[in-house]
Amino acid sequence: MKDSELRKGIKLYLKGEAEMAIEVLDNYIKQNEDRNGQAHFYKGLAYYDIGEFTESIENLKKAIEFNPSYSQYHYRLGIAYSRMFQHNEGIRSLEEAIRLNKKNNRAKFLLGTMYFEIGEMENAMNIFSSIIKSNPLHSSAKYYYALCCYYTGKNEDALAALKEIIDINPQFVDAYNKLIDIHLKNDEIERACYLVFKGLENGIKSLDYVVRFYDCLVRINKEEDAEKFLEELKQRVDVSFFTKIIEVLNDTKKIKKEVGYAG
């Protein structure tokens, strides 16, 4: 069987036909030596796309046996491990991907998030700091860096990083939410309200964003502030958006009442 069959399998994968790609690539592997691991690599990617992560890992590991010096193979194996919550294996794969290609910033970012998920904040912070140094506008890396600062007690650094994110990306909802949470924790209600409205002014059109803040106020027993927030919100947004917010809040209250939620 010629390499045309390999190309056919890769083409099927790139067209989004993962299951057909697996069949073609499997037949190719049975009858040919996969000299550079390419057939196993794309077969692993196809299994990943259909949610078969164990099969994906096995094929990506096989691709690495054929070609251990290709950074992308290790990177994609790290991604598959991350979906299986096998953090230690994922970290080793990503570190190898970076060793082979120091410019693989996607591998660096994923490695940072994996360190973050297992609570190794200093390692995560160092990685995100390195990414930011090479790309100061990488708002996602800066966001994780801010979270690392926050969870290691470096609150001022966290606040500064979150504010920088909003300057870079005025619609970065998670950055607003974290800043708002910090101000609520410090009982700085006015400052938190200001940030919510700033986000709306900067183009955030998310019901969840607004409803989340209202629920936070209610949860910390600031019902009066929550109602004041709604009154001001009514003056600042269009009628249809405000109506949808009220509908969501009413539905939430109804559900809580039906299940006997006392919060």
C-alpha positions in Angstrom: 0.0 0.0 0.0 1.5 3.3 -1.1 1.8 6.6 0.8 -1.3 7.8 -1.1 -3.3 5.8 1.5 -1.5 7.7 4.3 -2.3 11.0 2.6 -5.9 9.9 2.2 -6.2 9.2 6.0 -4.6 12.6 6.9 -6.9 14.4 4.4 -10.0 12.7 6.0 -8.8 13.8 9.4 -8.3 17.4 8.3 -11.8 17.4 6.7 -13.2 16.4 10.1 -14.1 12.8 9.2 -12.3 11.3 12.2 -13.8 7.8 12.2 -13.1 7.3 8.5 -9.6 8.6 9.0 -9.0 6.0 11.8 -10.1 3.2 9.5 -7.9 4.3 6.6 -4.8 5.0 8.9 -5.3 1.7 10.7 -5.2 -0.2 7.4 -2.1 1.7 6.3 -0.3 0.9 9.6 -1.1 -2.8 9.3 0.5 -3.0 5.8 3.3 -0.4 6.1 6.1 0.7 8.3 5.1 4.0 9.9 8.7 5.4 9.5 8.2 8.8 11.1 5.2 8.1 13.2 2.9 10.3 11.1 0.1 7.7 10.7 0.0 7.0 14.4 0.1 10.7 15.1 -3.0 11.5 13.0 -4.7 8.4 14.2 -4.1 9.6 17.7 -5.5 13.0 16.8 -8.6 11.4 15.3 -9.3 9.4 18.4 -8.9 12.6 20.4 -11.5 14.3 18.3 -14.1 11.7 19.0 -13.3 11.6 22.7 -11.4 8.3 22.8 -8.6 9.7 24.9 -7.1 6.3 26.0 -6.7 5.2 22.3 -5.4 8.7 21.5 -2.7 8.4 24.1 -1.6 5.0 22.9 -1.3 6.1 19.3 0.5 9.3 20.2 3.0 7.3 22.3 3.6 5.0 19.4 4.2 8.0 17.1 6.8 9.2 19.6 8.5 5.8 19.5 9.0 6.2 15.8 10.0 9.9 16.0 10.9 11.1 19.5 12.5 14.3 18.4 9.3 16.0 17.1 8.0 18.5 19.6 4.5 18.5 18.3 4.0 14.8 19.1 4.9 15.4 22.7 2.7 18.5 22.9 -0.4 16.7 21.6 0.3 13.8 23.9 0.4 16.3 26.8 -3.0 17.6 25.7 -4.5 14.1 25.7 -3.1 13.4 29.1 -4.6 16.6 30.4 -8.1 15.4 29.2 -7.6 12.3 31.3 -6.4 14.4 34.3 -3.1 12.5 34.2 -1.2 15.7 35.2 2.2 14.1 36.0 2.4 12.3 32.7 1.1 15.5 30.9 3.7 17.6 32.6 6.5 15.3 31.5 5.2 15.3 27.9 4.9 19.1 27.7 8.4 19.6 29.3 9.8 17.4 26.6 7.9 19.3 23.9 9.4 22.5 25.2 12.9 21.1 25.4 12.7 20.1 21.8 11.2 23.5 20.7 11.7 26.4 23.1 9.4 28.5 21.0 6.4 26.2 21.6 4.4 28.7 23.6 1.2 26.6 23.4 3.0 23.8 25.2 4.3 26.4 27.8 0.9 27.7 28.4 -0.7 24.3 28.8 2.2 23.3 31.1 1.5 26.4 33.2 -2.2 25.5 33.5 -1.4 22.0 34.5 0.9 23.2 37.3 -1.8 25.5 38.4 -4.4 22.7 38.5 -2.2 20.6 40.8 -1.5 23.6 43.0 2.1 24.1 42.1 1.7 27.9 42.0 5.4 28.9 41.9 6.1 26.7 38.9 3.0 27.9 37.2 3.8 31.6 37.9 7.4 31.2 36.5 6.0 29.7 33.3 3.3 32.4 32.8 5.8 35.1 33.6 8.1 33.7 30.9 5.3 33.8 28.4 4.3 37.3 29.3 8.0 38.4 29.0 8.0 37.2 25.4 4.5 38.4 24.7 3.2 41.2 27.0 -0.2 41.1 25.3 -0.9 37.5 26.1 -3.9 38.2 28.3 -4.7 34.5 29.1 -1.2 34.0 30.5 -1.4 37.2 32.4 -4.8 36.1 33.8 -3.3 32.8 35.1 -0.4 34.8 36.5 -2.8 37.0 38.4 -4.6 33.9 39.8 -1.2 32.5 40.9 -0.4 35.8 42.6 -3.8 35.9 44.3 -3.6 32.3 45.6 0.0 32.9 47.0 -1.1 36.0 48.9 0.4 38.5 46.5 -2.8 40.5 46.3 -1.4 43.8 45.0 0.4 42.0 42.1 -2.8 40.1 41.3 -4.8 43.4 41.2 -2.2 45.1 39.0 -2.2 42.1 36.6 -6.0 41.9 36.4 -6.2 45.7 35.6 -3.5 45.3 32.9 -5.6 42.5 31.3 -8.6 44.8 31.1 -6.5 47.4 29.5 -5.3 44.8 26.9 -8.6 43.1 26.4 -11.6 45.3 27.6 -14.0 42.4 27.2 -12.0 39.7 29.2 -15.0 38.7 31.4 -13.0 36.4 33.8 -10.6 39.3 34.7 -13.6 41.5 35.6 -15.2 38.7 37.6 -12.0 38.1 39.6 -11.5 41.8 40.3 -15.1 42.1 41.3 -14.8 39.1 43.7 -11.7 40.6 45.3 -13.5 44.0 45.9 -16.5 42.2 47.3 -14.3 40.2 49.6 -12.9 43.5 50.8 -16.4 44.9 51.2 -15.8 47.5 48.5 -19.3 47.4 47.0 -19.1 50.6 45.1 -15.8 49.7 43.4 -17.3 46.3 42.5 -20.4 48.0 40.9 -18.1 50.4 39.0 -16.3 47.4 37.5 -19.5 45.7 36.4 -20.7 48.8 34.6 -17.2 49.4 33.1 -17.4 45.9 31.6 -20.8 46.6 30.2 -19.6 49.9 28.7 -16.7 48.1 27.2 -19.0 45.8 25.3 -19.6 42.8 27.5 -23.2 41.7 26.7 -23.5 38.7 28.9 -26.5 37.9 31.1 -24.4 35.6 33.2 -21.9 38.4 33.9 -24.7 40.6 35.4 -26.7 37.9 37.1 -23.5 36.5 38.7 -22.8 39.9 40.3 -26.4 40.3 41.6 -26.3 36.7 43.1 -23.0 37.5 44.7 -24.5 40.5 46.5 -27.4 38.5 47.7 -25.2 35.7 48.8 -23.2 38.0 51.1 -26.4 39.5 52.5 -26.2 42.8 50.5 -29.8 42.6 49.2 -30.2 46.4 49.5 -27.1 47.0 47.4 -28.3 44.3 44.9 -31.6 46.2 44.4 -29.8 49.5 44.0 -27.6 47.9 41.4 -30.7 46.8 39.5 -32.1 50.3 39.6 -28.9 51.8 38.2 -28.6 49.0 35.7 -32.1 49.8 34.4 -31.0 53.3 33.5 -27.8 52.2 31.8 -28.8 49.3 29.5 -31.5 48.9 26.8 -35.0 47.6 27.8 -34.7 44.2 26.1 -31.4 43.4 27.8 -32.7 44.5 31.2 -36.0 42.5 30.7 -33.9 39.3 30.0 -31.9 39.9 33.2 -35.1 40.2 35.3 -36.5 37.1 33.6 -33.4 35.1 34.5 -33.4 36.4 38.1 -37.1 35.5 38.5 -36.6 32.0 37.1 -33.7 31.5 39.5 -35.7 32.7 42.5 -38.5 30.3 41.4 -36.2 27.4 41.1 -34.7 28.1 44.5 -38.1 28.3 46.1 -39.2 25.0 44.5 -36.2 23.1 45.8 -36.3 24.8 49.2 -33.0 26.6 48.8 -32.5 29.0 51.7 -29.4 30.9 50.5 
